[in-house]
Amino acid sequence: MADGLITLCRYRDLPEALLAKGKLEAAGIECFLADDNMIRLDWFNSNAIGGMRLQVPEKDAEAAIEILESGIPAVLIDESTGEQYRQPECPQCHSRDVSEFPDLFRCSACNHKWNEDLSK
């Protein structure tokens, strides 16, 4: 199987690599992180070996790239209940890369902070 694998991305940091891997697995695409154990042993190894490599079978590469490049959806639907969740959007730059804190939202793209009731 290793002969049919191609490297899509390289990651220096494990959390970012695991998120990308999880996104592909959730879409049903088999994928692997090469060299992740070397970096788990000592993260200084990441720069020396060129980071962790996210690999997929060659036949799934195009679909995997499309999934990784897709943005954050505006609405998420819980398949078990049918309940919809509206993803917060930054009022300044309209990014959906937003973190929610107890009484505050913060945009990761432009660092704008605001208070808003998103339960509407």
C-alpha positions in Angstrom: 0.0 0.0 0.0 2.9 2.4 0.7 3.7 2.5 -3.0 0.4 4.1 -3.8 0.6 6.8 -1.2 1.3 10.5 -2.0 2.1 13.3 0.4 -0.5 16.0 0.4 0.8 18.3 3.2 3.6 18.7 5.7 3.0 19.9 9.2 5.4 21.1 11.8 3.0 20.8 14.7 1.1 17.7 15.7 -2.3 19.3 16.6 -2.6 20.9 13.1 -1.7 17.5 11.5 -4.2 15.6 13.6 -7.0 18.1 12.7 -6.3 17.6 9.0 -6.1 13.9 9.4 -9.4 13.9 11.3 -11.1 16.0 8.7 -10.2 13.5 6.0 -11.1 10.5 8.1 -14.5 12.0 8.8 -15.1 12.3 5.1 -14.2 8.6 4.7 -10.8 9.1 3.2 -8.1 6.7 4.5 -5.0 8.7 5.4 -1.7 8.4 7.4 0.7 10.7 9.2 4.2 9.7 8.4 7.0 10.6 10.9 4.5 11.6 13.6 6.1 9.3 16.2 9.5 10.9 15.6 8.0 14.3 16.3 6.1 13.0 19.3 9.4 11.8 20.8 11.0 15.3 20.4 9.3 18.1 18.6 12.7 19.6 17.7 12.9 16.7 15.2 10.1 18.3 13.1 12.3 20.9 11.5 15.2 18.4 11.0 13.0 15.9 9.1 10.7 18.3 7.3 7.7 17.8 9.5 5.0 15.2 9.5 3.6 14.1 6.1 -0.1 13.7 5.6 -0.4 10.9 3.1 -3.4 9.5 1.2 -3.8 6.8 -1.5 -3.2 8.4 -4.9 -6.7 7.7 -6.1 -8.1 9.8 -3.2 -5.7 12.8 -3.6 -8.0 15.1 -5.5 -10.9 14.6 -3.2 -8.7 15.0 -0.1 -7.2 18.3 -1.4 -10.8 19.6 -2.0 -11.8 18.7 1.6 -8.7 20.2 3.1 -9.2 23.4 1.2 -12.9 23.7 2.0 -13.7 26.4 4.4 -15.8 26.3 7.6 -19.4 25.7 6.7 -22.0 28.4 7.6 -24.4 25.8 9.1 -23.7 22.5 10.8 -26.5 19.9 11.1 -26.6 17.3 13.9 -27.6 14.2 11.9 -29.1 12.4 14.9 -31.4 15.2 15.9 -31.6 17.4 12.8 -30.8 20.4 14.9 -28.9 23.2 13.1 -26.0 25.2 14.5 -25.0 28.5 12.8 -21.3 29.0 12.8 -20.3 32.4 14.2 -19.0 34.9 11.7 -16.7 37.9 12.4 -18.6 41.1 11.8 -15.4 42.8 10.7 -13.8 40.4 8.2 -16.6 37.8 7.8 -14.2 34.9 8.7 -15.8 31.8 10.3 -12.6 31.0 12.1 -14.1 32.2 15.4 -13.4 31.1 19.0 -16.1 31.4 21.7 -15.3 32.4 25.2 -17.8 32.8 28.1 -18.9 36.4 27.2 -16.8 37.0 24.1 -16.1 35.9 20.6 -12.7 36.3 19.0 -11.8 36.1 15.3 -8.6 34.1 14.6 -8.2 35.8 11.2 -8.2 39.5 12.3 -8.2 39.2 16.1 -11.5 41.3 16.4 -13.4 40.7 19.6 -17.1 41.2 20.2 -20.1 40.2 22.3 -23.1 38.7 20.5 -26.0 36.5 21.3 -25.7 33.7 18.6 -28.5 31.6 19.9 -30.9 33.4 17.5 
